[in-house]
Amino acid sequence: MTQPGTDHGAEGGEPLKGQARALLDALPTPTFLVDARGRIRYANPAFERLTGHPARALIERGLDLILAARGSAPEFSAAAPQEFLAVRSDGSSFWASLTVGRLPDGDEKLCQILDVTARREAEGALALSRQREALGLLTNSVAHEFNNFLQILIGYIDGLKRRLGDRPEPFIQRALVRSADATERAAILTRQLLAYSRRIAPDVRPVDLDAIVADLAQRLASDLPSGIRLAVNTTPGLPRAISNPTQIEFALRHLVANACEAMPSGGTLTLSTFRVDPNDRAMHQPGPGTVGIRVSDTGTGLSPEMLARALAPFQTSHEAGRGAGLAIVHGLMKRQNGTITLDSRAGEGTEVRLAFPAAPDRTLH
């Protein structure tokens, strides 16, 4: 950071002196001067406080110093405010709005930068809320139609059971059992979709996450695509989670499907449980702690841009129409007072963590 009294003037130009410099230094808004050739001549202390970069560095390198993406530099000739993603000296980013005005007594331009991150985030939250509302309406409509067809299938399967239930052929018996099982699971799925679309909070109770993971892994093992290896890691002494077991399974099936799609050439899918103790610094409120399930893969991973939008409805790295899954899982977790977090890097796989409040010790007995 430039020390007080240091000359902020650009090389090759006259230093800014006197009353003009004093006025700019007194401005609380990050401000800099640009000459007729587009070179930055001076930057005030407020710019240094916002970005962490010394004014001299801005003068020497220009706005490239704080640009998050090359080739996205704003134009000093533009009349309207321009917004771009900027980076501070510590690597943190913020959304900047650049306003340019020409000084009345020369060709120099006065440029001011505002941190508009809060506004951008508020606008993004509003847009996300509207997207989720649209997804809820769509889900409700589809679930109702699907439920109508499902009732027809259930009726015919019950009729076939009555007519063919005593037939000894293995194929017939296997078909009846698997058809009944499929319709039962489809009915559960429909109820969960309707619960999501109606914003209904599910019934929660203490559940054993290790048991849920082990049971689901056993049922999924035979259905995984060729080349995908399934690994399961449990946590000894894991407290129970305050959650809804049906919705946990529903969420896990979404995540497993996503992980398999991310490994078209095969890889490892890992289901594991974890715990965060009450005295862990990551905990922001007192209580018995947090427990959860981790789903990780060794697939293609997500770019930083896709990762930032992953929980938004209709966002997908796959073909069109496959982007609702994570948004639904996010909605289900919120209704259980749980959270979902993602960690991913392109080419290195993805890890999704579903976290729930841990049950008090007395619920274990």
C-alpha positions in Angstrom: 0.0 0.0 0.0 1.3 3.4 -0.9 2.4 5.4 2.1 1.0 8.9 2.9 2.8 11.6 1.1 4.0 9.4 -1.7 3.6 10.6 -5.3 0.8 8.8 -7.1 1.7 10.3 -10.5 2.2 8.1 -13.5 5.6 7.8 -15.2 5.7 9.9 -18.4 3.2 12.4 -17.1 3.1 15.3 -14.7 2.4 14.3 -11.1 -0.9 15.4 -9.7 -0.3 18.2 -7.2 -1.9 20.8 -5.1 -5.6 21.3 -4.6 -6.7 18.6 -7.2 -4.8 15.9 -5.4 -6.1 16.9 -2.1 -9.7 16.8 -3.3 -9.3 13.4 -4.9 -7.6 12.0 -1.7 -10.5 13.3 0.4 -13.1 11.4 -1.7 -14.5 8.3 0.0 -15.1 6.7 -3.4 -12.3 4.8 -5.1 -11.3 7.3 -7.9 -8.6 7.5 -10.5 -7.7 9.8 -13.4 -7.2 8.8 -17.0 -5.4 11.0 -19.5 -6.3 11.5 -23.2 -4.3 8.4 -24.3 -6.2 6.2 -21.9 -3.4 5.9 -19.4 -4.1 6.0 -15.7 -2.3 9.0 -14.1 -3.5 8.9 -10.5 -5.4 6.7 -8.0 -6.6 7.9 -4.6 -6.2 6.1 -1.3 -9.9 4.9 -1.4 -8.9 2.8 -4.4 -6.1 1.2 -2.4 -8.4 0.5 0.5 -11.0 -1.2 -1.7 -8.6 -3.4 -3.8 -5.6 -3.8 -1.5 -3.4 -2.9 -4.5 -1.1 0.1 -4.3 -2.0 3.0 -6.6 1.4 2.7 -8.4 0.5 -0.8 -9.5 -2.7 0.4 -11.1 -0.8 3.2 -12.8 1.7 0.8 -14.2 -0.6 -2.0 -15.3 -3.9 -0.3 -15.8 -7.2 -2.0 -15.0 -5.8 -5.4 -16.0 -4.4 -5.3 -12.4 -7.9 -6.0 -10.9 -9.7 -7.8 -13.7 -10.9 -11.3 -12.8 -11.1 -12.3 -16.5 -8.8 -11.2 -19.2 -10.4 -9.4 -22.2 -13.2 -8.0 -20.0 -11.8 -4.6 -19.5 -14.3 -1.8 -19.5 -14.0 1.1 -21.9 -13.1 4.6 -20.7 -15.1 6.1 -23.5 -18.4 4.5 -22.4 -21.1 6.9 -21.1 -23.1 4.3 -19.0 -21.8 2.6 -15.9 -20.0 -0.7 -16.7 -19.9 -3.7 -14.4 -17.2 -6.3 -14.2 -15.8 -8.9 -11.8 -12.7 -7.6 -10.0 -10.1 -9.2 -7.8 -8.4 -7.8 -4.7 -4.8 -8.3 -3.8 -5.7 -11.1 -1.4 -7.4 -13.1 -4.2 -11.0 -12.3 -3.1 -13.4 -11.1 -5.8 -16.1 -8.4 -5.9 -18.4 -6.9 -8.5 -17.3 -3.5 -9.5 -19.2 -0.7 -11.3 -17.1 1.8 -13.2 -18.4 5.3 -14.0 -16.5 7.6 -16.3 -16.9 11.3 -16.6 -14.9 13.9 -18.6 -13.4 16.8 -16.7 -14.6 20.2 -18.0 -11.2 21.8 -18.4 -9.3 19.2 -20.4 -9.2 15.8 -22.0 -8.7 13.9 -18.7 -11.4 11.7 -17.4 -12.5 11.0 -13.8 -13.3 7.4 -13.1 -15.0 6.0 -10.0 -15.4 2.4 -8.9 -18.2 1.2 -6.6 -18.4 -2.3 -5.0 -21.9 -3.4 -6.1 -21.5 -7.0 -4.9 -24.4 -6.8 -2.4 -26.8 -5.5 -5.1 -25.7 -8.2 -7.6 -26.2 -10.9 -4.9 -29.6 -9.5 -4.0 -30.6 -9.5 -7.7 -29.3 -13.1 -8.1 -31.2 -14.2 -5.0 -34.4 -12.7 -6.4 -33.9 -14.4 -9.8 -33.1 -17.7 -8.1 -36.3 -17.4 -6.0 -38.4 -16.8 -9.2 -36.7 -19.8 -10.9 -37.5 -22.1 -7.9 -41.1 -20.9 -7.9 -41.4 -21.7 -11.6 -39.8 -25.1 -10.9 -42.3 -25.7 -8.1 -45.3 -25.0 -10.3 -43.9 -27.2 -13.1 -43.1 -30.0 -10.6 -46.6 -29.9 -9.2 -48.2 -30.2 -12.6 -46.0 -33.1 -13.7 -46.3 -34.9 -10.4 -50.1 -34.8 -10.6 -50.2 -36.1 -14.2 -47.7 -38.8 -13.3 -49.7 -39.8 -10.3 -52.8 -40.3 -12.5 -50.9 -42.7 -14.8 -49.4 -44.4 -11.8 -52.8 -45.2 -10.3 -53.8 -47.0 -13.5 -50.6 -49.1 -13.4 -51.1 -50.0 -9.7 -54.7 -51.1 -10.5 -53.6 -53.4 -13.4 -50.7 -54.8 -11.3 -53.1 -55.7 -8.5 -55.4 -57.4 -11.0 -52.5 -59.4 -12.4 -51.5 -60.5 -8.9 -55.0 -61.9 -8.3 -55.1 -63.7 -11.7 -51.5 -64.9 -11.9 -50.4 -65.0 -8.3 -50.6 -68.7 -8.0 -48.8 -69.4 -11.3 -45.5 -71.2 -10.6 -43.5 -69.7 -13.6 -40.4 -67.9 -12.2 -40.6 -65.2 -14.8 -44.2 -64.3 -13.9 -43.5 -64.2 -10.2 -40.4 -62.1 -10.7 -42.3 -59.7 -13.0 -45.1 -59.3 -10.5 -42.7 -58.6 -7.6 -40.5 -56.2 -9.5 -43.5 -54.3 -11.0 -45.1 -53.9 -7.6 -41.8 -52.7 -6.2 -41.3 -50.2 -9.0 -44.8 -48.7 -8.6 -44.3 -48.4 -4.9 -41.1 -46.5 -5.4 -42.7 -44.4 -8.1 -45.5 -43.5 -5.7 -42.9 -42.4 -3.0 -41.2 -40.3 -5.7 -44.5 -38.7 -6.6 -45.3 -37.8 -3.0 -41.9 -36.2 -2.6 -42.3 -34.2 -5.7 -45.7 -33.0 -4.5 -44.2 -32.1 -1.1 -41.5 -30.1 -2.8 -43.9 -28.2 -5.1 -46.2 -27.4 -2.1 -43.4 -26.2 0.1 -44.5 -28.7 2.8 -42.1 -29.4 5.6 -41.5 -33.1 6.0 -41.9 -35.1 9.2 -38.4 -35.5 10.7 -37.2 -37.8 13.4 -33.9 -39.3 14.5 -32.5 -41.6 11.8 -29.3 -43.7 11.4 -27.4 -42.3 8.4 -25.0 -45.2 8.3 -27.9 -47.6 8.0 -29.5 -45.6 5.2 -26.2 -45.4 3.3 -25.5 -49.1 3.7 -29.0 -50.1 2.7 -29.1 -47.8 -0.4 -25.6 -49.0 -1.5 -26.7 -52.6 -1.4 -29.7 -51.9 -3.6 -27.8 -49.7 -6.0 -24.8 -51.9 -6.5 -26.3 -54.1 -9.2 -27.8 -51.1 -11.1 -24.7 -49.0 -11.5 -23.3 -48.6 -15.0 -20.4 -50.8 -16.0 -17.0 -49.5 -14.9 -18.2 -47.6 -11.9 -17.0 -49.0 -8.5 -19.0 -48.2 -5.4 -17.3 -47.6 -2.1 -19.0 -47.1 1.3 -17.4 -45.5 4.3 -19.3 -45.3 7.6 -18.5 -43.4 10.8 -18.2 -45.3 14.1 -20.4 -43.9 16.9 -22.2 -41.5 14.5 -25.1 -39.7 16.2 -28.5 -39.9 14.6 -29.6 -37.2 12.3 -32.9 -35.2 12.6 -34.2 -35.8 9.1 -36.7 -37.6 6.9 -35.3 -41.0 5.7 -37.5 -41.1 2.6 -36.3 -37.7 1.4 -32.7 -38.6 2.2 -32.9 -41.6 -0.1 -34.7 -39.4 -2.7 -31.8 -36.9 -2.6 -29.1 -39.5 -2.6 -30.6 -41.2 -5.7 -30.4 -37.8 -7.5 -26.8 -37.3 -6.5 -25.8 -40.9 -7.5 -27.4 -40.4 -10.9 -25.5 -37.2 -11.4 -22.2 -38.8 -10.3 -22.7 -41.7 -12.7 -23.4 -39.3 -15.6 -20.1 -37.5 -14.7 -18.2 -40.8 -15.1 -19.0 -42.0 -18.7 -15.7 -43.9 -18.8 -16.0 -45.4 -15.3 -14.6 -44.3 -12.0 -15.3 -44.5 -8.3 -18.5 -43.4 -6.5 -18.1 -43.1 -2.8 -20.9 -42.8 -0.2 -19.7 -41.9 3.2 -21.0 -40.3 6.5 -19.3 -37.6 8.6 -19.8 -35.7 11.7 -19.0 -32.1 12.9 -18.7 -31.9 16.7 -20.4 -29.1 18.6 -17.1 -27.5 19.6 -15.9 -27.4 16.0 -15.1 -23.8 14.9 -17.1 -24.4 11.7 -20.3 -24.5 13.9 -22.1 -21.2 14.0 -24.6 -22.1 16.7 -24.6 -24.2 19.8 -26.2 -27.7 19.8 -25.4 -31.4 19.6 -23.4 -30.9 16.3 -23.9 -31.8 12.7 -23.9 -35.1 10.9 -24.2 -35.8 7.2 -23.6 -37.8 4.1 -20.9 -37.2 1.5 -21.3 -38.3 -2.2 -18.2 -38.0 -4.2 -17.1 -39.1 -7.7 -13.9 -39.2 -9.8 -15.7 -37.8 -12.8 -15.4 -34.7 -15.1 -16.1 -32.2 -12.3 -17.5 -28.7 -12.7 -15.9 -25.4 -13.9 -15.9 -22.5 -11.4 -18.8 -20.9 -13.4 -20.9 -24.0 -13.4 -20.2 -24.7 -9.7 -21.4 -21.2 -8.8 -24.8 -21.9 -10.5 -25.1 -25.6 -9.7 -28.0 -25.3 -7.2 -30.0 -23.0 -9.5 -33.0 -24.6 -11.3 -32.5 -25.6 -14.9 -28.7 -25.3 -14.6 -26.9 -28.4 -16.0 -23.7 -29.6 -17.4 -25.6 -32.3 -19.3 -28.1 -32.2 -22.1 -31.0 -29.8 -22.0 -33.8 -30.7 -19.5 -31.6 -32.4 -17.0 -30.9 -29.5 -14.7 -33.6 -29.7 -12.0 -32.1 -32.4 -9.8 -29.8 -30.4 -7.6 -32.4 -27.6 -7.2 -34.9 -30.2 -5.9 -32.3 -31.7 -3.5 -31.5 -28.2 -2.2 -35.2 -27.6 -1.6 -35.6 -30.9 0.3 -32.6 -30.1 2.5 -33.9 -26.6 3.4 -37.2 -28.1 4.5 -35.3 -30.5 6.9 -33.2 -27.7 8.3 -30.3 -29.2 6.5 -27.7 -27.8 4.0 -26.1 -28.9 0.8 -22.6 -27.9 -0.2 -20.6 -28.7 -3.3 -16.9 -28.9 -4.0 -15.7 -29.6 -7.5 -12.9 -28.9 -9.9 -12.9 -29.6 -13.7 -11.3 -32.9 -14.4 -11.0 -33.8 -10.7 -14.5 -35.0 -9.7 -17.2 -33.6 -7.4 -18.1 -33.9 -3.8 -21.6 -33.1 -2.4 -22.2 -32.9 1.3 -25.7 -33.2 2.8 -25.6 -32.0 6.5 -28.3 -32.4 9.1 -28.7 -31.4 12.8 -27.5 -34.2 15.0 -30.1 -35.6 17.5 -29.5 -35.1 21.2 -27.8 -38.1 22.9 -31.1 -39.2 24.6 -32.6 -40.1 21.2 -29.9 -42.9 20.8 -31.4 -44.9 23.7 
